[in-house]
């Protein structure tokens, strides 16, 4: 994907970002077996199981609004889904792949959907989902990998460019980018914006 990751306004680029992070996330979880779901995560209020279900729920919520549900109905549907399917690992992988399929349908990014932030285009919905997936894949990898997790540089570049593009992402997540010199790397800048401790 290269330097084009810095262009956050391009739907094709955002879909390429989705493909990368979805691949990383599903590969991470396809190798997980017999994990302790009560392990702590960088999201200090959530265990590994809680965080995994949060990501799955976000995927399912997004799929439902892309299918025409209101945000309230989509949220209720995502909550109900956990009563029907409690395979934590498989649910995350399946929902991620389904999300990629839904967002890849021609015309989806140009339509308007009912989101918790109001009426948003499919491209705006995708942008918000990408940030959640990027940061939480890092969170999950920190727990599941033996070595410190790294975010792909092209994903970091896309995320920082997108946050700077307009107020949508910063408003939704309550972000404030560190000032110059406050972080040692672009990844540290991104993690710090999302409230993660950096070395």
GROMACS elastic network, one bead per residue, 0.5 to 0.9 nm:
[ bonds ]
;  ai    aj funct       b0    kb
    1     4     6  0.61728   500
    1     5     6  0.63711   500
    1    13     6  0.79586   500
    1    16     6  0.73216   500
    1    17     6  0.82304   500
    1   154     6  0.72301   500
    2     5     6  0.62468   500
    2     6     6  0.86395   500
    2   154     6  0.64431   500
    3     6     6  0.59307   500
    3     7     6  0.80904   500
    3   154     6  0.72808   500
    3   157     6  0.82117   500
    3   158     6  0.89410   500
    4     7     6  0.55406   500
    4     8     6  0.84922   500
    4    10     6  0.89883   500
    4    13     6  0.69752   500
    4   154     6  0.84507   500
    4   158     6  0.82214   500
    5     8     6  0.68452   500
    5    13     6  0.64086   500
    5    14     6  0.79612   500
    5    16     6  0.85566   500
    5    17     6  0.74660   500
    5   154     6  0.56382   500
    5   155     6  0.69081   500
    5   156     6  0.85978   500
    5   157     6  0.61192   500
    5   159     6  0.84442   500
    5   161     6  0.83297   500
    6    13     6  0.88986   500
    6   154     6  0.77073   500
    6   155     6  0.87474   500
    6   156     6  0.88696   500
    6   157     6  0.53794   500
    6   159     6  0.79500   500
    6   160     6  0.79101   500
    6   161     6  0.55190   500
    6   162     6  0.77983   500
    7    10     6  0.62295   500
    7    13     6  0.72450   500
    7    14     6  0.86515   500
    7   157     6  0.88275   500
    7   158     6  0.66990   500
    7   161     6  0.68073   500
    7   162     6  0.76579   500
    8    11     6  0.79576   500
    8    13     6  0.71180   500
    8    14     6  0.67119   500
    8   127     6  0.82536   500
    8   158     6  0.59867   500
    8   159     6  0.77025   500
    8   160     6  0.89187   500
    8   161     6  0.60741   500
    8   163     6  0.87191   500
    8   165     6  0.73172   500
    9    13     6  0.79380   500
    9    14     6  0.77875   500
    9   123     6  0.84770   500
    9   162     6  0.75878   500
    9   165     6  0.80163   500
   10    13     6  0.52093   500
   10    14     6  0.62965   500
   10    15     6  0.87464   500
   10   123     6  0.86973   500
   11    14     6  0.50506   500
   11    15     6  0.62108   500
   11    16     6  0.86065   500
   11   109     6  0.71695   500
   11   123     6  0.63483   500
   11   126     6  0.88222   500
   12    15     6  0.51210   500
   12    16     6  0.62491   500
   12    17     6  0.87092   500
   13    17     6  0.62460   500
   13    18     6  0.86287   500
   13   158     6  0.88436   500
   14    18     6  0.62109   500
   14    19     6  0.86979   500
   14   123     6  0.80228   500
   14   126     6  0.73926   500
   14   127     6  0.70472   500
   14   130     6  0.80583   500
   14   158     6  0.83110   500
   15    19     6  0.62151   500
   15    20     6  0.87009   500
   15   100     6  0.82016   500
   15   103     6  0.77285   500
   15   104     6  0.72871   500
   15   126     6  0.81104   500
   16    19     6  0.50682   500
   16    20     6  0.63646   500
   16    21     6  0.88164   500
   17    20     6  0.51872   500
   17    21     6  0.62823   500
   17    22     6  0.84094   500
   17   130     6  0.76159   500
   17   154     6  0.81856   500
   17   155     6  0.65638   500
   17   158     6  0.78242   500
   18    21     6  0.53422   500
   18    22     6  0.57892   500
   18    23     6  0.82977   500
   18   100     6  0.71078   500
   18   126     6  0.83054   500
   18   129     6  0.88707   500
   18   130     6  0.63933   500
   18   133     6  0.85602   500
   18   134     6  0.89847   500
   19    22     6  0.52097   500
   19    23     6  0.60122   500
   19    24     6  0.86271   500
   19   100     6  0.71098   500
   20    23     6  0.52213   500
   20    24     6  0.63056   500
   20    25     6  0.87042   500
   20   152     6  0.88201   500
   20   155     6  0.81966   500
   21    24     6  0.50041   500
   21    25     6  0.60342   500
   21    26     6  0.85120   500
   21   130     6  0.79906   500
   21   133     6  0.70188   500
   21   134     6  0.63772   500
   21   137     6  0.77661   500
   21   152     6  0.86847   500
   21   155     6  0.78759   500
   22    25     6  0.51017   500
   22    26     6  0.60234   500
   22    27     6  0.84058   500
   22    93     6  0.86687   500
   22    96     6  0.63306   500
   22    97     6  0.72292   500
   22   100     6  0.76084   500
   22   133     6  0.78803   500
   22   134     6  0.89156   500
   23    26     6  0.53381   500
   23    27     6  0.60246   500
   23    28     6  0.84636   500
   23    96     6  0.89846   500
   23    97     6  0.87769   500
   24    27     6  0.52954   500
   24    28     6  0.61255   500
   24    29     6  0.87948   500
   24   137     6  0.78222   500
   25    28     6  0.51214   500
   25    29     6  0.63838   500
   25    30     6  0.86067   500
   25    92     6  0.87503   500
   25    93     6  0.76642   500
   25    96     6  0.81847   500
   25   133     6  0.81901   500
   25   134     6  0.88481   500
   25   137     6  0.59616   500
   25   140     6  0.87144   500
   25   141     6  0.85715   500
   26    29     6  0.51811   500
   26    30     6  0.58793   500
   26    31     6  0.86870   500
   26    92     6  0.77691   500
   26    93     6  0.52250   500
   26    94     6  0.85281   500
   26    96     6  0.73909   500
   26    97     6  0.81157   500
   27    30     6  0.51181   500
   27    31     6  0.65434   500
   27    93     6  0.85857   500
   28    31     6  0.58126   500
   28    32     6  0.69839   500
   28   137     6  0.85884   500
   28   140     6  0.85725   500
   28   141     6  0.72446   500
   28   144     6  0.79053   500
   28   145     6  0.85219   500
   29    32     6  0.50447   500
   29    33     6  0.83823   500
   29    89     6  0.63313   500
   29    90     6  0.80597   500
   29    92     6  0.78912   500
   29    93     6  0.68877   500
   29   144     6  0.87648   500
   30    33     6  0.80893   500
   30    89     6  0.77110   500
   30    90     6  0.80217   500
   30    93     6  0.74583   500
   32    35     6  0.64724   500
   32    89     6  0.75385   500
   32   144     6  0.78736   500
   33    89     6  0.83959   500
   34    37     6  0.87935   500
   35    38     6  0.88129   500
   35    39     6  0.87314   500
   35   144     6  0.84609   500
   36    39     6  0.58798   500
   36    48     6  0.77541   500
   36    49     6  0.82031   500
   37    40     6  0.85541   500
   37    47     6  0.66579   500
   37    50     6  0.79158   500
   37    52     6  0.88289   500
   37    88     6  0.89460   500
   38    46     6  0.87897   500
   38    47     6  0.51793   500
   38    48     6  0.58544   500
   38    49     6  0.62421   500
   38    50     6  0.82479   500
   39    46     6  0.89090   500
   39    47     6  0.54406   500
   39    48     6  0.54226   500
   39    49     6  0.78653   500
   39   143     6  0.77122   500
   40    43     6  0.78656   500
   40    44     6  0.67749   500
   40    45     6  0.83503   500
   40    46     6  0.67659   500
   40    48     6  0.60354   500
   40   143     6  0.76872   500
   41    44     6  0.58549   500
   41    45     6  0.81465   500
   41    46     6  0.64732   500
   41    47     6  0.57669   500
   41    48     6  0.59306   500
   41    51     6  0.78519   500
   41   139     6  0.64622   500
   41   140     6  0.70754   500
   41   142     6  0.75630   500
   41   143     6  0.62567   500
   42    45     6  0.85451   500
   42    46     6  0.82053   500
   42    47     6  0.89730   500
   42   139     6  0.56997   500
   42   140     6  0.82153   500
   42   142     6  0.77035   500
   42   143     6  0.82331   500
   42   196     6  0.68894   500
   42   197     6  0.81188   500
   43    46     6  0.55484   500
   43    47     6  0.77843   500
   43    48     6  0.89901   500
   43    51     6  0.76237   500
   43   136     6  0.86712   500
   43   139     6  0.72171   500
   43   195     6  0.89985   500
   43   196     6  0.80756   500
   44    47     6  0.75709   500
   45    50     6  0.88269   500
   46    49     6  0.76944   500
   46    50     6  0.52544   500
   46    51     6  0.57438   500
   47    50     6  0.50112   500
   47    51     6  0.61362   500
   47    52     6  0.84731   500
   48    51     6  0.52508   500
   48    52     6  0.60687   500
   48    53     6  0.85936   500
   48   140     6  0.71247   500
   48   143     6  0.76151   500
   49    52     6  0.51396   500
   49    53     6  0.61777   500
   49    54     6  0.85625   500
   49    88     6  0.71794   500
   49    89     6  0.89458   500
   50    53     6  0.52431   500
   50    54     6  0.61683   500
   50    55     6  0.88420   500
   51    55     6  0.63478   500
   51    56     6  0.86444   500
   51   136     6  0.77934   500
   51   139     6  0.85816   500
   51   140     6  0.77615   500
   52    55     6  0.52836   500
   52    56     6  0.62961   500
   52    57     6  0.85756   500
   52    88     6  0.69912   500
   52    89     6  0.77115   500
   52    92     6  0.67920   500
   52   136     6  0.86124   500
   52   140     6  0.77278   500
   53    57     6  0.58581   500
   53    58     6  0.84129   500
   53    82     6  0.83269   500
   53    88     6  0.66907   500
   53    89     6  0.89054   500
   53    91     6  0.82458   500
   53    92     6  0.72648   500
   54    57     6  0.50280   500
   54    58     6  0.61002   500
   54    59     6  0.86198   500
   55    58     6  0.50847   500
   55    59     6  0.62770   500
   55    60     6  0.86960   500
   55    92     6  0.70102   500
   55    95     6  0.89778   500
   55    96     6  0.87303   500
   55   132     6  0.77694   500
   55   133     6  0.71551   500
   55   136     6  0.74123   500
   55   137     6  0.89242   500
   56    59     6  0.51108   500
   56    60     6  0.62290   500
   56    61     6  0.85708   500
   56    78     6  0.85425   500
   56    88     6  0.84220   500
   56    91     6  0.65655   500
   56    93     6  0.82009   500
   56    94     6  0.87003   500
   56    95     6  0.60956   500
   56    96     6  0.73577   500
   57    60     6  0.50522   500
   57    61     6  0.59755   500
   57    62     6  0.85107   500
   57    75     6  0.82175   500
   57    78     6  0.54806   500
   57    79     6  0.71002   500
   57    81     6  0.83945   500
   57    82     6  0.83307   500
   57    92     6  0.85352   500
   57    95     6  0.84573   500
   58    61     6  0.50500   500
   58    62     6  0.61369   500
   58    63     6  0.85880   500
   58    75     6  0.86935   500
   58    78     6  0.78132   500
   58   129     6  0.76991   500
   58   132     6  0.84136   500
   59    62     6  0.52207   500
   59    63     6  0.62247   500
   59    64     6  0.87146   500
   59    78     6  0.85852   500
   59    92     6  0.82699   500
   59    95     6  0.58637   500
   59    96     6  0.62904   500
   59    98     6  0.82715   500
   59    99     6  0.61691   500
   59   129     6  0.78650   500
   60    63     6  0.50549   500
   60    64     6  0.62054   500
   60    65     6  0.88011   500
   60    74     6  0.78157   500
   60    75     6  0.84392   500
   60    77     6  0.80425   500
   60    78     6  0.55335   500
   60    81     6  0.84387   500
   60    95     6  0.63549   500
   60    96     6  0.85628   500
   60    98     6  0.86282   500
   60    99     6  0.76572   500
   61    64     6  0.51950   500
   61    65     6  0.64179   500
   61    66     6  0.86652   500
   61    71     6  0.77224   500
   61    73     6  0.88604   500
   61    74     6  0.51038   500
   61    75     6  0.56610   500
   61    76     6  0.85428   500
   61    77     6  0.74044   500
   61    78     6  0.55163   500
   61    79     6  0.88385   500
   62    65     6  0.53143   500
   62    66     6  0.61451   500
   62    67     6  0.85598   500
   62    71     6  0.88121   500
   62    74     6  0.76077   500
   62    99     6  0.74753   500
   62   115     6  0.85642   500
   62   125     6  0.76574   500
   62   126     6  0.85921   500
   62   129     6  0.77948   500
   63    66     6  0.51181   500
   63    67     6  0.62235   500
   63    68     6  0.89479   500
   63    74     6  0.82209   500
   63    95     6  0.85913   500
   63    98     6  0.77211   500
   63    99     6  0.59989   500
   63   102     6  0.67176   500
   63   103     6  0.83683   500
   64    68     6  0.65608   500
   64    69     6  0.55869   500
   64    70     6  0.81795   500
   64    71     6  0.82836   500
   64    73     6  0.81752   500
   64    74     6  0.51638   500
   64    75     6  0.83669   500
   64    77     6  0.77328   500
   64    78     6  0.80990   500
   65    68     6  0.50417   500
   65    70     6  0.60902   500
   65    71     6  0.63208   500
   65    73     6  0.84103   500
   65    74     6  0.59529   500
   65   113     6  0.62717   500
   65   114     6  0.64581   500
   65   115     6  0.71013   500
   66    69     6  0.72538   500
   66   102     6  0.73750   500
   66   103     6  0.79988   500
   66   108     6  0.75591   500
   66   111     6  0.88664   500
   66   112     6  0.88251   500
   66   113     6  0.65828   500
   66   114     6  0.86387   500
   66   122     6  0.75583   500
   66   125     6  0.88494   500
   67   102     6  0.85029   500
   67   113     6  0.88807   500
   68    74     6  0.88641   500
   68   113     6  0.70145   500
   68   114     6  0.78952   500
   69    72     6  0.79150   500
   69    73     6  0.58361   500
   69    74     6  0.56029   500
   69   113     6  0.82744   500
   69   114     6  0.73560   500
   70    73     6  0.52320   500
   70    74     6  0.60151   500
   70    75     6  0.85058   500
   70   113     6  0.78470   500
   70   114     6  0.52717   500
   70   115     6  0.71206   500
   70   116     6  0.88120   500
   71    74     6  0.50053   500
   71    75     6  0.60165   500
   71    76     6  0.85775   500
   71   113     6  0.86412   500
   71   114     6  0.56240   500
   71   115     6  0.50803   500
   71   116     6  0.56987   500
   71   118     6  0.87111   500
   72    75     6  0.51529   500
   72    76     6  0.62451   500
   72    77     6  0.85940   500
   72   114     6  0.89878   500
   72   115     6  0.86220   500
   72   116     6  0.79380   500
   73    76     6  0.51008   500
   73    77     6  0.60588   500
   73    78     6  0.85838   500
   74    77     6  0.50315   500
   74    78     6  0.61292   500
   74    79     6  0.86431   500
   75    78     6  0.51498   500
   75    79     6  0.62966   500
   75    80     6  0.87079   500
   76    79     6  0.51543   500
   76    80     6  0.62023   500
   76    81     6  0.86538   500
   77    80     6  0.51144   500
   77    81     6  0.61760   500
   78    81     6  0.52036   500
   78    82     6  0.71822   500
   79    82     6  0.58785   500
   79    83     6  0.76453   500
   80    83     6  0.55587   500
   80    84     6  0.70312   500
   81    84     6  0.52242   500
   81    85     6  0.62233   500
   81    86     6  0.85993   500
   82    85     6  0.51197   500
   82    86     6  0.57537   500
   82    87     6  0.88088   500
   82    88     6  0.89521   500
   83    86     6  0.67200   500
   85    88     6  0.80103   500
   85    91     6  0.72997   500
   86    89     6  0.88289   500
   86    90     6  0.88373   500
   86    91     6  0.75354   500
   87    90     6  0.55638   500
   87    91     6  0.57924   500
   87    92     6  0.86095   500
   88    91     6  0.52928   500
   88    92     6  0.64368   500
   88    93     6  0.89731   500
   89    92     6  0.55150   500
   89    93     6  0.66261   500
   89    94     6  0.88100   500
   90    93     6  0.52282   500
   90    94     6  0.59972   500
   90    95     6  0.84234   500
   91    94     6  0.51787   500
   91    95     6  0.58998   500
   91    96     6  0.83831   500
   92    95     6  0.53084   500
   92    96     6  0.60892   500
   92    97     6  0.87053   500
   93    96     6  0.52627   500
   93    97     6  0.63687   500
   93    98     6  0.86941   500
   94    97     6  0.53192   500
   94    98     6  0.61755   500
   94    99     6  0.86202   500
   95    98     6  0.50081   500
   95    99     6  0.60598   500
   95   100     6  0.87138   500
   96    99     6  0.50878   500
   96   100     6  0.64316   500
   96   101     6  0.88108   500
   97   100     6  0.51700   500
   97   101     6  0.63966   500
   97   102     6  0.88352   500
   98   101     6  0.50680   500
   98   102     6  0.62523   500
   98   103     6  0.87118   500
   99   102     6  0.51558   500
   99   103     6  0.61838   500
   99   104     6  0.84728   500
  100   103     6  0.53580   500
  100   104     6  0.60508   500
  100   105     6  0.89698   500
  101   104     6  0.52128   500
  101   105     6  0.67536   500
  102   105     6  0.57239   500
  102   108     6  0.78207   500
  103   106     6  0.82057   500
  103   108     6  0.62311   500
  103   109     6  0.70412   500
  103   122     6  0.79170   500
  103   123     6  0.89187   500
  103   126     6  0.75619   500
  104   107     6  0.85812   500
  104   108     6  0.73614   500
  104   109     6  0.83981   500
  105   108     6  0.57877   500
  105   109     6  0.83409   500
  106   109     6  0.77120   500
  106   110     6  0.88556   500
  107   110     6  0.54333   500
  107   111     6  0.67779   500
  107   122     6  0.87023   500
  108   111     6  0.55874   500
  108   112     6  0.85753   500
  108   121     6  0.85686   500
  108   122     6  0.58172   500
  108   123     6  0.80593   500
  109   112     6  0.81774   500
  109   121     6  0.63475   500
  109   124     6  0.79518   500
  109   125     6  0.82341   500
  109   126     6  0.77800   500
  110   121     6  0.59884   500
  110   122     6  0.56936   500
  110   123     6  0.67160   500
  111   120     6  0.83096   500
  111   121     6  0.54842   500
  111   122     6  0.56330   500
  111   123     6  0.83873   500
  112   119     6  0.62369   500
  112   120     6  0.54125   500
  112   122     6  0.61241   500
  113   118     6  0.81861   500
  113   119     6  0.54770   500
  113   120     6  0.53836   500
  113   121     6  0.60573   500
  113   122     6  0.66996   500
  113   125     6  0.80430   500
  114   117     6  0.80239   500
  114   118     6  0.58646   500
  114   120     6  0.65284   500
  114   121     6  0.88687   500
  115   118     6  0.50095   500
  115   119     6  0.58067   500
  115   120     6  0.63920   500
  115   125     6  0.76947   500
  116   119     6  0.81833   500
  117   120     6  0.74874   500
  117   168     6  0.89396   500
  117   172     6  0.72254   500
  120   123     6  0.79300   500
  120   124     6  0.58501   500
  120   125     6  0.63407   500
  121   124     6  0.51433   500
  121   125     6  0.62994   500
  121   126     6  0.86055   500
  122   126     6  0.60990   500
  122   127     6  0.85885   500
  123   126     6  0.50164   500
  123   127     6  0.61878   500
  123   128     6  0.88154   500
  124   127     6  0.50013   500
  124   128     6  0.64023   500
  124   129     6  0.86599   500
  124   168     6  0.80861   500
  124   169     6  0.88865   500
  125   128     6  0.53870   500
  125   129     6  0.62616   500
  125   130     6  0.86651   500
  126   129     6  0.50855   500
  126   130     6  0.60541   500
  126   131     6  0.88343   500
  127   130     6  0.52036   500
  127   131     6  0.66543   500
  127   159     6  0.88589   500
  127   162     6  0.78316   500
  127   169     6  0.77002   500
  128   131     6  0.54606   500
  128   132     6  0.66179   500
  128   133     6  0.88633   500
  128   168     6  0.82367   500
  128   169     6  0.62720   500
  128   172     6  0.78648   500
  128   173     6  0.87004   500
  129   132     6  0.52053   500
  129   133     6  0.62027   500
  129   134     6  0.86098   500
  130   133     6  0.50822   500
  130   134     6  0.59757   500
  130   135     6  0.85796   500
  130   159     6  0.82700   500
  131   134     6  0.51245   500
  131   135     6  0.61443   500
  131   136     6  0.83357   500
  131   159     6  0.67144   500
  131   169     6  0.81518   500
  132   135     6  0.55548   500
  132   136     6  0.59514   500
  132   137     6  0.82949   500
  132   173     6  0.89899   500
  133   136     6  0.52640   500
  133   137     6  0.57640   500
  133   138     6  0.85011   500
  134   137     6  0.53309   500
  134   138     6  0.65236   500
  134   139     6  0.88741   500
  134   151     6  0.76633   500
  134   155     6  0.74714   500
  134   156     6  0.84897   500
  134   159     6  0.83913   500
  135   138     6  0.52195   500
  135   139     6  0.63562   500
  135   140     6  0.88260   500
  135   151     6  0.84418   500
  135   190     6  0.85466   500
  135   191     6  0.73930   500
  135   194     6  0.76768   500
  136   140     6  0.60287   500
  136   141     6  0.83400   500
  137   140     6  0.51199   500
  137   141     6  0.59800   500
  137   142     6  0.84992   500
  137   151     6  0.84867   500
  138   141     6  0.50638   500
  138   142     6  0.61187   500
  138   143     6  0.88628   500
  138   149     6  0.61438   500
  138   150     6  0.70442   500
  138   151     6  0.65377   500
  139   142     6  0.52695   500
  139   143     6  0.68810   500
  139   149     6  0.82096   500
  139   196     6  0.88862   500
  140   143     6  0.53234   500
  140   144     6  0.61812   500
  140   145     6  0.83807   500
  140   149     6  0.88802   500
  141   145     6  0.53722   500
  141   146     6  0.87930   500
  141   147     6  0.88462   500
  141   148     6  0.79574   500
  141   149     6  0.57333   500
  141   150     6  0.85386   500
  142   145     6  0.58810   500
  142   146     6  0.79818   500
  142   147     6  0.76623   500
  142   148     6  0.60013   500
  142   149     6  0.53589   500
  142   150     6  0.88242   500
  143   146     6  0.80031   500
  143   148     6  0.89544   500
  143   149     6  0.88512   500
  144   147     6  0.89483   500
  145   148     6  0.70956   500
  145   149     6  0.71031   500
  146   149     6  0.86801   500
  150   153     6  0.84451   500
  150   187     6  0.79407   500
  151   154     6  0.83813   500
  151   155     6  0.67585   500
  151   156     6  0.65959   500
  151   187     6  0.69295   500
  152   155     6  0.52803   500
  152   156     6  0.64376   500
  152   157     6  0.87824   500
  152   187     6  0.88317   500
  153   156     6  0.50232   500
  153   157     6  0.61187   500
  153   158     6  0.85828   500
  153   186     6  0.81979   500
  153   187     6  0.76156   500
  154   157     6  0.50504   500
  154   158     6  0.61534   500
  154   159     6  0.85785   500
  155   158     6  0.50877   500
  155   159     6  0.60628   500
  155   160     6  0.86069   500
  156   159     6  0.51200   500
  156   160     6  0.61454   500
  156   161     6  0.85072   500
  156   186     6  0.67506   500
  156   187     6  0.60364   500
  156   190     6  0.69443   500
  157   160     6  0.53814   500
  157   161     6  0.61308   500
  157   162     6  0.85197   500
  157   186     6  0.75899   500
  157   187     6  0.86475   500
  158   161     6  0.52145   500
  158   162     6  0.60376   500
  158   163     6  0.86477   500
  159   162     6  0.50872   500
  159   163     6  0.61732   500
  159   164     6  0.86425   500
  159   190     6  0.75815   500
  160   163     6  0.52035   500
  160   164     6  0.63013   500
  160   165     6  0.86404   500
  160   177     6  0.86977   500
  160   186     6  0.80359   500
  160   189     6  0.83552   500
  160   190     6  0.66604   500
  161   164     6  0.51854   500
  161   165     6  0.60753   500
  162   166     6  0.73331   500
  162   169     6  0.74589   500
  163   166     6  0.65662   500
  163   167     6  0.71770   500
  163   168     6  0.77586   500
  163   169     6  0.56243   500
  163   170     6  0.60766   500
  163   175     6  0.84919   500
  163   177     6  0.83855   500
  164   167     6  0.75044   500
  164   169     6  0.86284   500
  164   170     6  0.83429   500
  164   177     6  0.87421   500
  165   168     6  0.85450   500
  165   169     6  0.88369   500
  166   169     6  0.73825   500
  166   170     6  0.80271   500
  167   170     6  0.53904   500
  167   171     6  0.57619   500
  167   172     6  0.83975   500
  168   171     6  0.53339   500
  168   172     6  0.61417   500
  168   173     6  0.87295   500
  169   172     6  0.51884   500
  169   173     6  0.61884   500
  169   174     6  0.80097   500
  169   175     6  0.76853   500
  170   173     6  0.54619   500
  170   174     6  0.53289   500
  170   176     6  0.67628   500
  170   177     6  0.86542   500
  171   174     6  0.50627   500
  171   175     6  0.67273   500
  172   175     6  0.79322   500
  173   194     6  0.78292   500
  174   193     6  0.88988   500
  174   194     6  0.83804   500
  175   193     6  0.56205   500
  175   194     6  0.64171   500
  175   195     6  0.84375   500
  176   179     6  0.89896   500
  176   192     6  0.87726   500
  176   193     6  0.56133   500
  176   194     6  0.82122   500
  177   189     6  0.69078   500
  177   190     6  0.74473   500
  177   192     6  0.75321   500
  177   193     6  0.50283   500
  177   194     6  0.86331   500
  178   181     6  0.80680   500
  178   182     6  0.58513   500
  178   183     6  0.71905   500
  178   189     6  0.62934   500
  178   190     6  0.85538   500
  178   192     6  0.70969   500
  178   193     6  0.65416   500
  179   182     6  0.57321   500
  179   183     6  0.81714   500
  179   189     6  0.87976   500
  180   183     6  0.73439   500
  181   184     6  0.71285   500
  182   188     6  0.89462   500
  182   189     6  0.76449   500
  183   186     6  0.73668   500
  183   187     6  0.84806   500
  183   188     6  0.55491   500
  183   189     6  0.53289   500
  183   192     6  0.78600   500
  183   198     6  0.83801   500
  184   187     6  0.83375   500
  184   188     6  0.62870   500
  184   189     6  0.75625   500
  185   188     6  0.50909   500
  185   189     6  0.62851   500
  185   190     6  0.87649   500
  186   190     6  0.62874   500
  186   191     6  0.86313   500
  187   190     6  0.51380   500
  187   191     6  0.61090   500
  187   192     6  0.84299   500
  187   198     6  0.89397   500
  188   191     6  0.50632   500
  188   192     6  0.58573   500
  188   193     6  0.84213   500
  188   196     6  0.85191   500
  188   197     6  0.83595   500
  188   198     6  0.58922   500
  188   199     6  0.82425   500
  189   192     6  0.52091   500
  189   193     6  0.61955   500
  189   194     6  0.88350   500
  189   198     6  0.88052   500
  190   193     6  0.51367   500
  190   194     6  0.65509   500
  190   195     6  0.88758   500
  190   196     6  0.86256   500
  191   194     6  0.51828   500
  191   195     6  0.63620   500
  191   196     6  0.50211   500
  191   197     6  0.71130   500
  191   198     6  0.70375   500
  192   196     6  0.50926   500
  192   197     6  0.63684   500
  192   198     6  0.68864   500
  193   196     6  0.74169   500
